[in-house]
Amino acid sequence: HLVDSNMFIRSVVLSQEHFTTKQTEYCEFATTQCRLLIHVGEPKHRTKFLCSLVNIIQVSTLTQENVSCLNTALVILMFARRCGSLPFYLQALRDEEMRGYHPGFLLNNFRSLLRFWESHYLRNDKECCALEKVVKSSGISLDYWRDTTLTLRSADRSNLESIVHYIDEPYIEE
């Protein structure tokens, strides 16, 4: 069950990124020897995780237990943004929703989730404390979390890092 295992996925993604970018003496291990880290480090597998994470939650069904799926999806996308591959991941979300014959559903759902994320974590003192724990454990600054959500939610259709760029105009929900 992905809701139950997403924290494990997040910790493996964080470990893989840490070993390849910060603790580089373990880079070879993380990229050539550890099968789990190699698997999670491959963009095709990260996109699968991302699509599944975004697809299993909606604002109307969010709970304290499954909101962590949204945070895990954001971690994947923050690392993608950092290395310039965010458009690849957003295109993968679009491809996934087109395979399911639901144009706009997955991406609009993700935009709604990000709106919720901003109001829940950035405007609520109690929940901001909970986010600070996630931020601290991820090693990613709160500013980068905030900037990434703002970039993803941008209304600029020409911005390749904006979700709205990947939604056909008739399907854009505000």
Solvent accessible surface area in square Angstrom, and as a share of the most:
residue,aa,sasa,rsa
1,H,166,0.74
2,L,36,0.18
3,V,30,0.17
4,D,115,0.60
5,S,42,0.27
6,N,0,0.00
7,M,105,0.47
8,F,117,0.49
9,I,16,0.08
10,R,11,0.04
11,S,54,0.35
12,V,10,0.06
13,V,0,0.00
14,L,27,0.13
15,S,41,0.27
16,Q,16,0.07
17,E,28,0.13
18,H,76,0.34
19,F,49,0.20
20,T,34,0.20
21,T,83,0.48
22,K,126,0.53
23,Q,57,0.25
24,T,82,0.48
25,E,129,0.58
26,Y,95,0.36
27,C,42,0.25
28,E,114,0.51
29,F,87,0.36
30,A,0,0.00
31,T,60,0.35
32,T,87,0.51
33,Q,112,0.50
34,C,30,0.18
35,R,209,0.76
36,L,82,0.41
37,L,11,0.05
38,I,51,0.26
39,H,77,0.34
40,V,4,0.03
41,G,23,0.22
42,E,59,0.27
43,P,69,0.43
44,K,128,0.54
45,H,33,0.15
46,R,11,0.04
47,T,13,0.08
48,K,141,0.60
49,F,43,0.18
50,L,0,0.00
51,C,12,0.07
52,S,47,0.30
53,L,0,0.00
54,V,1,0.00
55,N,77,0.40
56,I,76,0.39
57,I,1,0.01
58,Q,69,0.30
59,V,62,0.36
60,S,103,0.66
61,T,73,0.43
62,L,31,0.15
63,T,76,0.44
64,Q,131,0.58
65,E,135,0.61
66,N,19,0.10
67,V,11,0.06
68,S,18,0.12
69,C,0,0.00
70,L,1,0.00
71,N,3,0.02
72,T,0,0.00
73,A,1,0.00
74,L,0,0.00
75,V,0,0.00
76,I,0,0.00
77,L,0,0.00
78,M,0,0.00
79,F,13,0.06
80,A,3,0.03
81,R,53,0.19
82,R,116,0.42
83,C,99,0.60
84,G,57,0.54
85,S,32,0.21
86,L,0,0.00
87,P,35,0.22
88,F,104,0.43
89,Y,9,0.03
90,L,0,0.00
91,Q,70,0.31
92,A,18,0.14
93,L,0,0.00
94,R,51,0.19
95,D,58,0.30
96,E,57,0.26
97,E,7,0.03
98,M,72,0.32
99,R,155,0.56
100,G,35,0.34
101,Y,185,0.70
102,H,112,0.50
103,P,45,0.28
104,G,4,0.04
105,F,91,0.38
106,L,4,0.02
107,L,0,0.00
108,N,7,0.03
109,N,15,0.08
110,F,0,0.00
111,R,9,0.03
112,S,31,0.20
113,L,0,0.00
114,L,0,0.00
115,R,78,0.28
116,F,52,0.21
117,W,0,0.00
118,E,6,0.03
119,S,52,0.34
120,H,37,0.17
121,Y,8,0.03
122,L,47,0.23
123,R,178,0.65
124,N,59,0.30
125,D,124,0.65
126,K,162,0.69
127,E,22,0.10
128,C,30,0.18
129,C,78,0.46
130,A,37,0.29
131,L,0,0.00
132,E,91,0.41
133,K,153,0.65
134,V,28,0.16
135,V,21,0.12
136,K,174,0.74
137,S,85,0.55
138,S,12,0.08
139,G,57,0.55
140,I,3,0.02
141,S,65,0.42
142,L,42,0.21
143,D,83,0.43
144,Y,47,0.18
145,W,0,0.00
146,R,80,0.29
147,D,64,0.33
148,T,0,0.00
149,T,0,0.00
150,L,95,0.47
151,T,24,0.14
152,L,0,0.00
153,R,57,0.21
154,S,31,0.20
155,A,82,0.64
156,D,71,0.37
157,R,88,0.32
158,S,90,0.58
159,N,45,0.23
160,L,98,0.49
161,E,44,0.20
162,S,0,0.00
163,I,0,0.00
164,V,5,0.03
165,H,60,0.27
166,Y,15,0.06
167,I,2,0.01
168,D,54,0.28
169,E,117,0.53
170,P,114,0.71
171,Y,97,0.37
172,I,37,0.19
173,E,106,0.47
174,E,155,0.70
